[in-house]
Amino acid sequence: MSRIRSDFWVSAHLRRCALEGIDAVLRRRGSEEAGAIYLSIDRLDGTADLLGPAPQSLVPEGEVDRLFALVLANRTPLEIEERMQREIRFDPDLWWISIDDRQGRSLVEPVSAGPAP
């Protein structure tokens, strides 16, 4: 079984957020079939997190769903923006979903890769 295309996953995730009352917008459209997906979560209190694709070493054998890891935690929205601009220069095919939620909800559970930088 293959992994769902990035464009389908992003579309479904944006709909899920809307149904849960979470403000989420697509900041960058990437490669339709296999673009990496990043989620920035702004808590609207001056702090934000960034989730990105989990390292392959954390993905269980046979896993077909997308897994996310915490890239940056409790940073300012500006720091998240700067990091994403660097990621885009490195990988122009990535997707970026921006979420504004006072509770910090993203509707994905990040896998643990140790403490976030």
N, CA, C and O atoms as a GROMACS GRO file, in nm:
protein
  468
    1MET      N    1   0.084  -0.118   0.000
    1MET     CA    2   0.000   0.000   0.000
    1MET      C    3   0.088   0.124   0.000
    1MET      O    4   0.182   0.133   0.079
    2SER      N    5   0.060   0.219  -0.086
    2SER     CA    6   0.143   0.338  -0.095
    2SER      C    7   0.085   0.451  -0.010
    2SER      O    8  -0.031   0.449   0.031
    3ARG      N    9   0.169   0.549   0.014
    3ARG     CA   10   0.128   0.663   0.094
    3ARG      C   11   0.040   0.756   0.012
    3ARG      O   12   0.057   0.769  -0.109
    4ILE      N   13  -0.056   0.820   0.078
    4ILE     CA   14  -0.147   0.912   0.012
    4ILE      C   15  -0.069   1.031  -0.043
    4ILE      O   16   0.028   1.076   0.018
    5ARG      N   17  -0.110   1.081  -0.156
    5ARG     CA   18  -0.044   1.196  -0.220
    5ARG      C   19  -0.049   1.317  -0.127
    5ARG      O   20  -0.143   1.333  -0.048
    6SER      N   21   0.052   1.401  -0.138
    6SER     CA   22   0.061   1.520  -0.053
    6SER      C   23  -0.058   1.613  -0.072
    6SER      O   24  -0.112   1.666   0.026
    7ASP      N   25  -0.100   1.635  -0.197
    7ASP     CA   26  -0.211   1.728  -0.221
    7ASP      C   27  -0.341   1.677  -0.158
    7ASP      O   28  -0.419   1.758  -0.107
    8PHE      N   29  -0.365   1.547  -0.161
    8PHE     CA   30  -0.485   1.492  -0.098
    8PHE      C   31  -0.476   1.505   0.054
    8PHE      O   32  -0.574   1.542   0.120
    9TRP      N   33  -0.358   1.473   0.111
    9TRP     CA   34  -0.342   1.481   0.255
    9TRP      C   35  -0.364   1.624   0.304
    9TRP      O   36  -0.435   1.646   0.402
   10VAL      N   37  -0.304   1.721   0.236
   10VAL     CA   38  -0.317   1.861   0.276
   10VAL      C   39  -0.462   1.906   0.267
   10VAL      O   40  -0.513   1.970   0.358
   11SER      N   41  -0.529   1.872   0.158
   11SER     CA   42  -0.669   1.910   0.141
   11SER      C   43  -0.756   1.851   0.253
   11SER      O   44  -0.840   1.921   0.309
   12ALA      N   45  -0.734   1.725   0.284
   12ALA     CA   46  -0.812   1.660   0.390
   12ALA      C   47  -0.780   1.722   0.526
   12ALA      O   48  -0.870   1.740   0.608
   13HIS      N   49  -0.655   1.755   0.550
   13HIS     CA   50  -0.617   1.812   0.679
   13HIS      C   51  -0.677   1.952   0.696
   13HIS      O   52  -0.723   1.986   0.805
   14LEU      N   53  -0.677   2.030   0.591
   14LEU     CA   54  -0.739   2.163   0.599
   14LEU      C   55  -0.888   2.152   0.629
   14LEU      O   56  -0.943   2.231   0.705
   15ARG      N   57  -0.955   2.053   0.568
   15ARG     CA   58  -1.098   2.031   0.597
   15ARG      C   59  -1.119   1.987   0.742
   15ARG      O   60  -1.212   2.034   0.808
   16ARG      N   61  -1.034   1.898   0.790
   16ARG     CA   62  -1.045   1.852   0.929
   16ARG      C   63  -1.030   1.969   1.025
   16ARG      O   64  -1.106   1.981   1.121
   17CYS      N   65  -0.932   2.055   0.999
   17CYS     CA   66  -0.912   2.172   1.084
   17CYS      C   67  -1.037   2.260   1.084
   17CYS      O   68  -1.081   2.306   1.189
   18ALA      N   69  -1.093   2.283   0.966
   18ALA     CA   70  -1.213   2.366   0.956
   18ALA      C   71  -1.328   2.306   1.037
   18ALA      O   72  -1.400   2.378   1.105
   19LEU      N   73  -1.344   2.174   1.029
   19LEU     CA   74  -1.451   2.108   1.104
   19LEU      C   75  -1.431   2.118   1.255
   19LEU      O   76  -1.528   2.119   1.331
   20GLU      N   77  -1.306   2.127   1.300
   20GLU     CA   78  -1.275   2.137   1.442
   20GLU      C   79  -1.270   2.282   1.490
   20GLU      O   80  -1.244   2.309   1.607
   21GLY      N   81  -1.295   2.376   1.399
   21GLY     CA   82  -1.292   2.518   1.436
   21GLY      C   83  -1.151   2.573   1.452
   21GLY      O   84  -1.130   2.668   1.527
   22ILE      N   85  -1.056   2.513   1.383
   22ILE     CA   86  -0.916   2.556   1.388
   22ILE      C   87  -0.886   2.635   1.260
   22ILE      O   88  -0.910   2.587   1.149
   23ASP      N   89  -0.833   2.756   1.277
   23ASP     CA   90  -0.797   2.837   1.160
   23ASP      C   91  -0.669   2.782   1.099
   23ASP      O   92  -0.564   2.782   1.164
   24ALA      N   93  -0.677   2.736   0.976
   24ALA     CA   94  -0.562   2.681   0.905
   24ALA      C   95  -0.567   2.727   0.761
   24ALA      O   96  -0.673   2.724   0.697
   25VAL      N   97  -0.452   2.769   0.709
   25VAL     CA   98  -0.443   2.812   0.571
   25VAL      C   99  -0.322   2.748   0.505
   25VAL      O  100  -0.224   2.714   0.572
   26LEU      N  101  -0.329   2.734   0.376
   26LEU     CA  102  -0.217   2.682   0.299
   26LEU      C  103  -0.126   2.799   0.265
   26LEU      O  104  -0.165   2.888   0.190
   27ARG      N  105  -0.006   2.799   0.319
   27ARG     CA  106   0.090   2.906   0.293
   27ARG      C  107   0.173   2.878   0.170
   27ARG      O  108   0.216   2.970   0.102
   28ARG      N  109   0.195   2.750   0.139
   28ARG     CA  110   0.276   2.716   0.022
   28ARG      C  111   0.230   2.581  -0.034
   28ARG      O  112   0.215   2.483   0.038
   29ARG      N  113   0.210   2.581  -0.164
   29ARG     CA  114   0.173   2.459  -0.236
   29ARG      C  115   0.301   2.395  -0.288
   29ARG      O  116   0.384   2.462  -0.349
   30GLY      N  117   0.316   2.266  -0.264
   30GLY     CA  118   0.435   2.195  -0.306
   30GLY      C  119   0.406   2.093  -0.414
   30GLY      O  120   0.307   2.101  -0.486
   31SER      N  121   0.494   1.997  -0.424
   31SER     CA  122   0.480   1.890  -0.521
   31SER      C  123   0.354   1.809  -0.488
   31SER      O  124   0.336   1.765  -0.375
   32GLU      N  125   0.269   1.790  -0.587
   32GLU     CA  126   0.140   1.724  -0.563
   32GLU      C  127   0.152   1.583  -0.512
   32GLU      O  128   0.074   1.540  -0.426
   33GLU      N  129   0.249   1.509  -0.562
   33GLU     CA  130   0.255   1.368  -0.527
   33GLU      C  131   0.336   1.338  -0.402
   33GLU      O  132   0.298   1.253  -0.322
   34ALA      N  133   0.448   1.407  -0.384
   34ALA     CA  134   0.536   1.365  -0.274
   34ALA      C  135   0.605   1.479  -0.202
   34ALA      O  136   0.709   1.457  -0.139
   35GLY      N  137   0.552   1.598  -0.207
   35GLY     CA  138   0.615   1.709  -0.137
   35GLY      C  139   0.610   1.692   0.014
   35GLY      O  140   0.510   1.645   0.068
   36ALA      N  141   0.719   1.730   0.082
   36ALA     CA  142   0.722   1.727   0.228
   36ALA      C  143   0.620   1.826   0.281
   36ALA      O  144   0.596   1.930   0.220
   37ILE      N  145   0.559   1.795   0.396
   37ILE     CA  146   0.455   1.880   0.454
   37ILE      C  147   0.503   1.931   0.590
   37ILE      O  148   0.550   1.855   0.674
   38TYR      N  149   0.491   2.062   0.608
   38TYR     CA  150   0.525   2.128   0.735
   38TYR      C  151   0.400   2.195   0.789
   38TYR      O  152   0.318   2.246   0.714
   39LEU      N  153   0.388   2.195   0.922
   39LEU     CA  154   0.277   2.264   0.989
   39LEU      C  155   0.335   2.360   1.092
   39LEU      O  156   0.409   2.320   1.181
   40SER      N  157   0.302   2.487   1.078
   40SER     CA  158   0.340   2.584   1.181
   40SER      C  159   0.215   2.612   1.264
   40SER      O  160   0.106   2.631   1.210
   41ILE      N  161   0.233   2.614   1.396
   41ILE     CA  162   0.121   2.634   1.487
   41ILE      C  163   0.150   2.757   1.573
   41ILE      O  164   0.238   2.755   1.658
   42ASP      N  165   0.074   2.863   1.549
   42ASP     CA  166   0.088   2.988   1.624
   42ASP      C  167  -0.020   2.990   1.732
   42ASP      O  168  -0.140   2.983   1.701
   43ARG      N  169   0.021   2.998   1.858
   43ARG     CA  170  -0.074   2.998   1.970
   43ARG      C  171  -0.133   3.137   1.996
   43ARG      O  172  -0.214   3.153   2.087
   44LEU      N  173  -0.093   3.235   1.917
   44LEU     CA  174  -0.145   3.372   1.926
   44LEU      C  175  -0.111   3.438   2.060
   44LEU      O  176  -0.178   3.532   2.102
   45ASP      N  177  -0.007   3.387   2.125
   45ASP     CA  178   0.040   3.447   2.251
   45ASP      C  179   0.189   3.480   2.243
   45ASP      O  180   0.254   3.504   2.345
   46GLY      N  181   0.241   3.481   2.121
   46GLY     CA  182   0.384   3.508   2.101
   46GLY      C  183   0.468   3.382   2.090
   46GLY      O  184   0.590   3.391   2.071
   47THR      N  185   0.406   3.263   2.101
   47THR     CA  186   0.480   3.138   2.088
   47THR      C  187   0.423   3.055   1.974
   47THR      O  188   0.304   3.063   1.942
   48ALA      N  189   0.510   2.976   1.914
   48ALA     CA  190   0.470   2.894   1.800
   48ALA      C  191   0.558   2.769   1.795
   48ALA      O  192   0.668   2.767   1.850
   49ASP      N  193   0.507   2.665   1.729
   49ASP     CA  194   0.580   2.541   1.706
   49ASP      C  195   0.586   2.514   1.557
   49ASP      O  196   0.506   2.568   1.480
   50LEU      N  197   0.680   2.430   1.519
   50LEU     CA  198   0.690   2.386   1.380
   50LEU      C  199   0.702   2.235   1.378
   50LEU      O  200   0.789   2.178   1.443
   51LEU      N  201   0.614   2.171   1.301
   51LEU     CA  202   0.619   2.027   1.280
   51LEU      C  203   0.662   2.001   1.137
   51LEU      O  204   0.620   2.072   1.045
   52GLY      N  205   0.744   1.900   1.118
   52GLY     CA  206   0.789   1.861   0.985
   52GLY      C  207   0.790   1.711   0.972
   52GLY      O  208   0.756   1.640   1.066
   53PRO      N  209   0.828   1.661   0.855
   53PRO     CA  210   0.830   1.516   0.834
   53PRO      C  211   0.921   1.448   0.936
   53PRO      O  212   1.032   1.496   0.963
   54ALA      N  213   0.875   1.338   0.992
   54ALA     CA  214   0.955   1.262   1.087
   54ALA      C  215   1.072   1.196   1.013
   54ALA      O  216   1.056   1.154   0.898
   55PRO      N  217   1.186   1.187   1.078
   55PRO     CA  218   1.299   1.115   1.016
   55PRO      C  219   1.260   0.971   0.985
   55PRO      O  220   1.183   0.909   1.060
   56GLN      N  221   1.311   0.919   0.876
   56GLN     CA  222   1.277   0.782   0.834
   56GLN      C  223   1.306   0.680   0.943
   56GLN      O  224   1.239   0.578   0.951
   57SER      N  225   1.406   0.708   1.027
   57SER     CA  226   1.440   0.612   1.133
   57SER      C  227   1.329   0.599   1.236
   57SER      O  228   1.327   0.502   1.312
   58LEU      N  229   1.236   0.695   1.242
   58LEU     CA  230   1.126   0.690   1.338
   58LEU      C  231   0.998   0.633   1.278
   58LEU      O  232   0.899   0.615   1.349
   59VAL      N  233   0.999   0.605   1.149
   59VAL     CA  234   0.879   0.554   1.082
   59VAL      C  235   0.880   0.401   1.090
   59VAL      O  236   0.970   0.337   1.037
   60PRO      N  237   0.779   0.343   1.157
   60PRO     CA  238   0.774   0.196   1.169
   60PRO      C  239   0.765   0.128   1.032
   60PRO      O  240   0.710   0.183   0.937
   61GLU      N  241   0.821   0.010   1.025
   61GLU     CA  242   0.819  -0.070   0.903
   61GLU      C  243   0.675  -0.089   0.855
   61GLU      O  244   0.589  -0.126   0.935
   62GLY      N  245   0.647  -0.063   0.728
   62GLY     CA  246   0.514  -0.080   0.672
   62GLY      C  247   0.420   0.036   0.699
   62GLY      O  248   0.304   0.031   0.658
   63GLU      N  249   0.466   0.140   0.767
   63GLU     CA  250   0.382   0.257   0.798
   63GLU      C  251   0.349   0.330   0.668
   63GLU      O  252   0.439   0.360   0.589
   64VAL      N  253   0.221   0.359   0.646
   64VAL     CA  254   0.181   0.426   0.523
   64VAL      C  255   0.131   0.568   0.549
   64VAL      O  256   0.123   0.648   0.456
   65ASP      N  257   0.098   0.600   0.674
   65ASP     CA  258   0.050   0.734   0.706
   65ASP      C  259   0.169   0.827   0.724
   65ASP      O  260   0.280   0.782   0.750
   66ARG      N  261   0.145   0.955   0.712
   66ARG     CA  262   0.250   1.053   0.735
   66ARG      C  263   0.272   1.072   0.884
   66ARG      O  264   0.177   1.083   0.961
   67LEU      N  265   0.397   1.077   0.922
   67LEU     CA  266   0.432   1.103   1.061
   67LEU      C  267   0.508   1.235   1.068
   67LEU      O  268   0.583   1.270   0.976
   68PHE      N  269   0.487   1.307   1.178
   68PHE     CA  270   0.550   1.438   1.196
   68PHE      C  271   0.632   1.439   1.323
   68PHE      O  272   0.603   1.368   1.419
   69ALA      N  273   0.737   1.521   1.320
   69ALA     CA  274   0.822   1.540   1.437
   69ALA      C  275   0.828   1.690   1.467
   69ALA      O  276   0.811   1.773   1.378
   70LEU      N  277   0.850   1.721   1.592
   70LEU     CA  278   0.862   1.859   1.635
   70LEU      C  279   0.998   1.911   1.588
   70LEU      O  280   1.102   1.859   1.629
   71VAL      N  281   0.997   2.013   1.503
   71VAL     CA  282   1.121   2.072   1.451
   71VAL      C  283   1.165   2.186   1.542
   71VAL      O  284   1.282   2.193   1.580
   72LEU      N  285   1.073   2.274   1.577
   72LEU     CA  286   1.099   2.385   1.669
   72LEU      C  287   0.982   2.394   1.767
   72LEU      O  288   0.867   2.376   1.729
   73ALA      N  289   1.014   2.422   1.894
   73ALA     CA  290   0.910   2.433   1.996
   73ALA      C  291   0.923   2.564   2.072
   73ALA      O  292   1.034   2.611   2.101
   74ASN      N  293   0.807   2.621   2.105
   74ASN     CA  294   0.801   2.743   2.186
   74ASN      C  295   0.894   2.852   2.136
   74ASN      O  296   0.972   2.910   2.212
   75ARG      N  297   0.885   2.880   2.009
   75ARG     CA  298   0.962   2.987   1.947
   75ARG      C  299   0.867   3.100   1.911
   75ARG      O  300   0.746   3.087   1.926
   76THR      N  301   0.923   3.210   1.865
   76THR     CA  302   0.838   3.319   1.819
   76THR      C  303   0.790   3.287   1.679
   76THR      O  304   0.856   3.212   1.607
   77PRO      N  305   0.677   3.343   1.638
   77PRO     CA  306   0.632   3.323   1.500
   77PRO      C  307   0.737   3.368   1.397
   77PRO      O  308   0.748   3.309   1.290
   78LEU      N  309   0.814   3.472   1.429
   78LEU     CA  310   0.918   3.519   1.338
   78LEU      C  311   1.027   3.413   1.320
   78LEU      O  312   1.077   3.394   1.209
   79GLU      N  313   1.064   3.344   1.428
   79GLU     CA  314   1.164   3.238   1.417
   79GLU      C  315   1.112   3.124   1.330
   79GLU      O  316   1.188   3.065   1.252
   80ILE      N  317   0.985   3.093   1.342
   80ILE     CA  318   0.924   2.988   1.259
   80ILE      C  319   0.927   3.032   1.113
   80ILE      O  320   0.963   2.954   1.024
   81GLU      N  321   0.889   3.156   1.088
   81GLU     CA  322   0.890   3.211   0.951
   81GLU      C  323   1.030   3.203   0.890
   81GLU      O  324   1.046   3.161   0.776
   82GLU      N  325   1.131   3.243   0.966
   82GLU     CA  326   1.269   3.239   0.916
   82GLU      C  327   1.313   3.096   0.886
   82GLU      O  328   1.377   3.071   0.784
   83ARG      N  329   1.278   3.003   0.974
   83ARG     CA  330   1.314   2.863   0.951
   83ARG      C  331   1.246   2.810   0.825
   83ARG      O  332   1.308   2.737   0.747
   84MET      N  333   1.120   2.846   0.806
   84MET     CA  334   1.049   2.799   0.687
   84MET      C  335   1.108   2.859   0.559
   84MET      O  336   1.112   2.791   0.456
   85GLN      N  337   1.153   2.981   0.564
   85GLN     CA  338   1.216   3.040   0.445
   85GLN      C  339   1.344   2.963   0.409
   85GLN      O  340   1.374   2.943   0.291
   86ARG      N  341   1.420   2.921   0.511
   86ARG     CA  342   1.540   2.838   0.484
   86ARG      C  343   1.500   2.702   0.427
   86ARG      O  344   1.564   2.653   0.334
   87GLU      N  345   1.394   2.641   0.483
   87GLU     CA  346   1.347   2.512   0.433
   87GLU      C  347   1.304   2.523   0.286
   87GLU      O  348   1.332   2.434   0.206
   88ILE      N  349   1.236   2.632   0.253
   88ILE     CA  350   1.188   2.652   0.115
   88ILE      C  351   1.305   2.667   0.019
   88ILE      O  352   1.301   2.615  -0.093
   89ARG      N  353   1.410   2.737   0.061
   89ARG     CA  354   1.529   2.750  -0.025
   89ARG      C  355   1.593   2.614  -0.048
   89ARG      O  356   1.644   2.586  -0.156
   90PHE      N  357   1.590   2.528   0.055
   90PHE     CA  358   1.647   2.394   0.044
   90PHE      C  359   1.556   2.300  -0.037
   90PHE      O  360   1.605   2.221  -0.118
   91ASP      N  361   1.425   2.311  -0.016
   91ASP     CA  362   1.328   2.222  -0.080
   91ASP      C  363   1.209   2.303  -0.130
   91ASP      O  364   1.110   2.319  -0.058
   92PRO      N  365   1.215   2.355  -0.253
   92PRO     CA  366   1.106   2.438  -0.304
   92PRO      C  367   0.976   2.360  -0.330
   92PRO      O  368   0.874   2.422  -0.361
   93ASP      N  369   0.978   2.228  -0.319
   93ASP     CA  370   0.858   2.146  -0.343
   93ASP      C  371   0.778   2.118  -0.216
   93ASP      O  372   0.682   2.040  -0.221
   94LEU      N  373   0.813   2.178  -0.104
   94LEU     CA  374   0.743   2.148   0.020
   94LEU      C  375   0.607   2.218   0.029
   94LEU      O  376   0.582   2.317  -0.039
   95TRP      N  377   0.523   2.165   0.114
   95TRP     CA  378   0.392   2.222   0.149
   95TRP      C  379   0.404   2.286   0.285
   95TRP      O  380   0.480   2.238   0.370
   96TRP      N  381   0.329   2.396   0.307
   96TRP     CA  382   0.332   2.462   0.437
   96TRP      C  383   0.190   2.500   0.476
   96TRP      O  384   0.124   2.580   0.411
   97ILE      N  385   0.144   2.438   0.585
   97ILE     CA  386   0.014   2.472   0.643
   97ILE      C  387   0.040   2.557   0.767
   97ILE      O  388   0.118   2.518   0.854
   98SER      N  389  -0.025   2.671   0.774
   98SER     CA  390  -0.012   2.760   0.888
   98SER      C  391  -0.141   2.754   0.970
   98SER      O  392  -0.250   2.775   0.918
   99ILE      N  393  -0.126   2.726   1.099
   99ILE     CA  394  -0.239   2.709   1.189
   99ILE      C  395  -0.232   2.815   1.298
   99ILE      O  396  -0.126   2.836   1.359
  100ASP      N  397  -0.344   2.882   1.323
  100ASP     CA  398  -0.357   2.975   1.436
  100ASP      C  399  -0.457   2.915   1.533
  100ASP      O  400  -0.575   2.902   1.502
  101ASP      N  401  -0.407   2.877   1.651
  101ASP     CA  402  -0.496   2.815   1.749
  101ASP      C  403  -0.442   2.839   1.889
  101ASP      O  404  -0.330   2.799   1.921
  102ARG      N  405  -0.522   2.904   1.972
  102ARG     CA  406  -0.479   2.938   2.109
  102ARG      C  407  -0.444   2.814   2.191
  102ARG      O  408  -0.364   2.822   2.285
  103GLN      N  409  -0.503   2.700   2.158
  103GLN     CA  410  -0.476   2.576   2.231
  103GLN      C  411  -0.357   2.499   2.172
  103GLN      O  412  -0.315   2.398   2.228
  104GLY      N  413  -0.303   2.545   2.060
  104GLY     CA  414  -0.189   2.479   1.998
  104GLY      C  415  -0.222   2.350   1.927
  104GLY      O  416  -0.136   2.264   1.910
  105ARG      N  417  -0.349   2.335   1.886
  105ARG     CA  418  -0.391   2.211   1.819
  105ARG      C  419  -0.343   2.209   1.675
  105ARG      O  420  -0.347   2.310   1.605
  106SER      N  421  -0.298   2.092   1.631
  106SER     CA  422  -0.258   2.073   1.492
  106SER      C  423  -0.330   1.954   1.429
  106SER      O  424  -0.328   1.936   1.307
  107LEU      N  425  -0.392   1.872   1.512
  107LEU     CA  426  -0.462   1.749   1.473
  107LEU      C  427  -0.368   1.640   1.422
  107LEU      O  428  -0.412   1.544   1.359
  108VAL      N  429  -0.239   1.655   1.450
  108VAL     CA  430  -0.143   1.547   1.427
  108VAL      C  431  -0.064   1.529   1.556
  108VAL      O  432  -0.038   1.626   1.627
  109GLU      N  433  -0.027   1.407   1.585
  109GLU     CA  434   0.050   1.378   1.705
  109GLU      C  435   0.195   1.353   1.662
  109GLU      O  436   0.224   1.253   1.597
  110PRO      N  437   0.285   1.445   1.699
  110PRO     CA  438   0.424   1.426   1.656
  110PRO      C  439   0.488   1.306   1.726
  110PRO      O  440   0.460   1.278   1.842
  111VAL      N  441   0.574   1.236   1.651
  111VAL     CA  442   0.652   1.127   1.710
  111VAL      C  443   0.770   1.190   1.783
  111VAL      O  444   0.811   1.301   1.750
  112SER      N  445   0.822   1.121   1.880
  112SER     CA  446   0.932   1.176   1.959
  112SER      C  447   1.066   1.145   1.894
  112SER      O  448   1.099   1.030   1.864
  113ALA      N  449   1.141   1.252   1.872
  113ALA     CA  450   1.276   1.238   1.818
  113ALA      C  451   1.376   1.297   1.917
  113ALA      O  452   1.486   1.336   1.879
  114GLY      N  453   1.337   1.304   2.043
  114GLY     CA  454   1.420   1.370   2.144
  114GLY      C  455   1.374   1.513   2.160
  114GLY      O  456   1.274   1.553   2.100
  115PRO      N  457   1.444   1.590   2.240
  115PRO     CA  458   1.402   1.729   2.264
  115PRO      C  459   1.414   1.813   2.138
  115PRO      O  460   1.510   1.801   2.062
  116ALA      N  461   1.315   1.900   2.118
  116ALA     CA  462   1.318   1.991   2.003
  116ALA      C  463   1.420   2.100   2.030
  116ALA      O  464   1.438   2.143   2.144
  117PRO      N  465   1.488   2.145   1.923
  117PRO     CA  466   1.587   2.251   1.939
  117PRO      C  467   1.525   2.383   1.980
  117PRO      O  468   1.596   2.482   1.998
   0.00000   0.00000   0.00000
